[in-house]
């Protein structure tokens, strides 16, 4: 991003660009300089926000107390092993069972389409990493010829997420055939997200949740945990069929670091209401 000026250029920058809000991020500037900028912004009628230290632990549930004139901020985050998440996972299984009954005609139609077009197997099983780093076989309807665990584009995207010193190792690990092996039936199943429906059985088995961070393949996880900030934190909860990052457009070949931040934000601000909003937005997107 372009640098518009130094601290002493504040008045000019605000006037030239019609600034309505100033966000103070981390800086090496002395506190007195930042406080002077705060006061000047208030005089100019400009709203000021700041990124707090230890922002990773900030949630929407904050208590502010005072020790004399010193403010104390207490962040109350949900506990992934507490009773709230236990309720969430129980609700997941009940809803998953109801959804399986509801979409049974689509499940049968998808299975028949795969068998008639490509034969067996019907399901594509892929090792993914879930809660606490436990691996499981995530189910999808088979949409590719053979056993294509990831394609050229996936491998390229994975390399972009890694620092240069690990690229050689990643390239060897992720080398895949270049040919496009997606079937015509598979393209239709993917277009309407029908290929994802078998994951309801993963939820019913307790391996996944309806809403949570999307699970990643084992070989990617082993690489990303070494290079992407807070990547492992997303494994505090069960993986989901849909998630906060996905409904906000962070899917496919988007920045992994951004997705990790959104996933961790979801965990630290979780509520049943947030799950309901994500599920509703997912349903509307699919429809």
C-alpha positions, 0 to 999 in steps of 0.5 A: 500500500502507498505511504501517504505521509509521516505523523506530521502530515496527518492534517494534510492527508486527512484533508486531501483524502477525505479521511473519516477513520484512522486505524492505528496498527503496531508501530515503533513510534513512541506512545506520546506520538500516538497519543498526540495523533489520537488527540488531533484526530478527535479535534479534526472529527476523525474516528480513531480505532486501534489494533490491540496488542494480543489481538489474537485473544480478543473476542466479541465478549469483552469485560472492561474493569479498572485498577485505579485509572488503568483499564483491564480488559478480560476476553471471554472466549468459548472453550472448545472442550466445554459444555457449549461445544458439547451441545453443538456437536450433539445438535450436529448429529441430530441435524445431520440425520434429519438432513440425510433423510431430507436429501436422500433422493439426491444422495441416491441420484448422485450415487446412481449417476456415478455408478452408471457413468464411471462404475465403482467406487461411488465415494472418494475417500480422502485423508483429512486432519480434524480436531486435535490433529486426528485424521479421518476419511472425508467422503465425497461423491467421486468426481474424478477418473482414477484416484486424483487426490489433488491436481496441478492447480492445487499443488501450485496454490499450496506452493504459494502459501509456503516460504521459499526454503520449503518449496523444493520439499513441497514440490516433490511431495505435491507432484501430481499429473497435469491432466484434468480427470474430472468427469462430466457427471462430476462437473454437474455434482460439483456445480450444485455441491451435491458431491459434498453431501456424503460428508453428512455421514462424517458428521453423523459419525462424529468426525466432522461438524456441520460448521467449522474450519474446512479440513485439509489434507494431511501432507498440506497440514504437515507443511502449513503448520511449520510456515503459516501463523496460527495454522494449528489453532484451527484444529481446536474444534471439529472440521466443518462442511461449511465455515465462516471463511467459506461464506465470506468468499475465502475458498478455493485458491485464496490466501491460506493465511487469511482463511486461518485468521477467519477460522480462528476468529470463528472459534474464538467468537463461536455461538449457536447463533453464529453457526445458524447464520453460517448455515443459512448463508451456505444454504442461500449460496447453494440455492 
